[in-house]
Amino acid sequence: MPILLLSGGIESATLLYERRGAGGLRALFLDYGQRAARPERSAAVALCETTKTPLTILPLKGLGKTLAPPGPFSPHVPLHARNLLAVALAANQALALKARAVLLGVQRDDQGHSEGTPSFIAALADTLAALGLTLETPYRNLRKTEVVARGRTLGIDYTHTYSCLLGRRVPCGRCPQCRARAQALGADP
């Protein structure tokens, strides 16, 4: 049984569709205080309802503010090294449920961020291996456009995913996430 970290965005939605029905897949959504938590959670819930995948929502709202560095709080991405925390929490759930793997939807375009680099992902994989778990990152060598192409062959309606950093009901269309999303989906940013 794998545990999928589901953000409600393109990569995790595609991974959900690819792995649905595969050996008791379960999804985990983390609300760590990110500005877009509400629409991301709504997308995750809708995706899991559509694919009939059990979803655990872990509320950690104050965590981002508590662990933020001194200075102005950034509600866009309030948590540094969030993949480290997310994978650790998913591993904890995996161990509790006697699951064998954690699935993470990082892709090649994420390598510009320290927590998306091959060395960081390899270190996470080694840590999970020490716990008897596998970290699966099947998109790590794919671009976002290639992930979308895979998803389209699965019939994914990407209008039911959410990627905006601002957390508005209607995505802003201007933040880096919205621009990357538009480019991957073939629309003008």
N, C-alpha and C positions, 0 to 999 in steps of 0.2 A: 504494500500500500504506500504510495507516495503522497507527500504533503506539498501542495503547490502554493507558493507565495503569490497571491492574487491581488494586484493593485487596481484592477479595473481598466488598465490600459491595453494597448495593442499587443505587446509581447505576451503578457500573462494571459490575456484572453485567447490568443492563438494557441498557446501551450495548453490551456484548459480544453479547448476543442480537440486538439490533437490527442490528448491523453484521456479524455472522458471515457468512462467505462473500463479503464485499464486498471484492473486489480484494486478496486476500492479507493480510487483517487479522492482526496479531501483537499479543500482549499482553505487558506488562512489569509484573512485581511487584517492589517494592522492600522489602527487609528492612533498615530503617535503625535497628533496635534498639527498635522499638515493642514494648510489652508483649504486644500481640495478634498479633505477627508469625507465630507458628506456626499458630494457627487461621485467620488471614487467608490465609496461604500455602496451607493445605489447601483452603480454599474456592476460591481462585484456580485451583489445580490441577484440582479437580473440575469447575469451570465450563469450563475450557479443554478438558478431556477430553470433556465432554458436547457442546461445540460444535465439537470438532475444530479448535481454534485453537492455533497454536504459542505457547508461553509461554516467556519468558526470566525467570529469577529472578535478581535482582541482590542478592547479599549485601553489605550495608554495615553490619553489626551494631554495630560500635563507633562509628559516625558520630554517633549521637544523643548518646552520652555525651561524646564528644570535643568536640562543638560546643555542648553545653548551657551555659547561662549559669551564673555562679557561684551557689552555693547548693545546696539539695537537688535532686537529679536526679529528674525526673518521667518514669517509664517509660511513662506513658499516652501522652503526645505529646512525646517527647524532642527533637523537632526543630522549631525555629521556622521559619516560612516554608517548610514542607516541600513545598508545591505548587511553589514556585520551583525547588527542587532536583529534584523529581520531573519537572517539565516539561523542565528542562535535560538531565537524563539521558535522558529519552525522545527529546528532540530529537537528542541525540548518537547514539542508536541509529537514529533515523530517517535521519539523514545517512549513517551507515555502511551502511545497507541500501537507500539511495536511495528511501526512503519519502517521501510527500508531505505527511503530516499527523500530528499528535499529537492523540489524543482524551482529553479530561478530563471526568469525570462530575460536575463541580460543579453544584449546583442552587441555586435561589433562597433556600432556607433557610440556605445557607452564607454568605450575604452579611453575616451578623452577625460573621464573622471577617474580618480584614484581607485574608487571601489568597483570599477568595471574593468580594470586592467587584468590581463592574463595572470600576472603574478599574484594579485589579490585574490582572484577567483581560485587559483591553484592552492593558495594558503587556506582558504575557506574549505576547499575540498579535502585537503589533508587533515584539517581539524575534525571535520565530520567523519572521515575515515577512521580516525582514532576512537570515535564513538560507535563504530560499526555501521555508519550511515554513508550513503552516497550523495554527493551534490551533483545534480544533473543540470547542465546549462547548454541545452541543445542548440541555442541560437547564438552562442558566443562568437562564431565565425561568420554570421550572417548580418547583412545590413537590414535596417528597419524596412526598407522596400521589399527585401526578400522575405521577411517575416510576413508582411502583408500579402505578398503573392501566395505564400503557403496557406494563409488564412482564407483567402478568397477561394481557393480550391476546396476548402471545407465548408464554404457557404456562410462565413461569418459576416454578420451585419455590424460593421465597425461603428455605426451610429450609436450603438449601445455600449460603447466604451468611453472612457473619459481620460483626457491627458493634460488639461490646462492647469497651470500652476496657481492660478488665481482663485479657483474654486467657485467661480460664478456658475449660475444655472446654464447660461449660454457662454461657452468658452470664448476667451478674449480674441484669439486668432493672432496675437502678437508675441506672446511669451515664447521662449525657446522650445518648450514642449509642443505648443500649438503649431509653430512653424515646422518642426520636425514631423509632426503628425500629418500636416497638410502635404508636405513634400512626399512622404511615404505613401499617402493615399492617392497621390497624383493630382492634388488640387494646388492652386496657387497659395503660397503661405500668407 
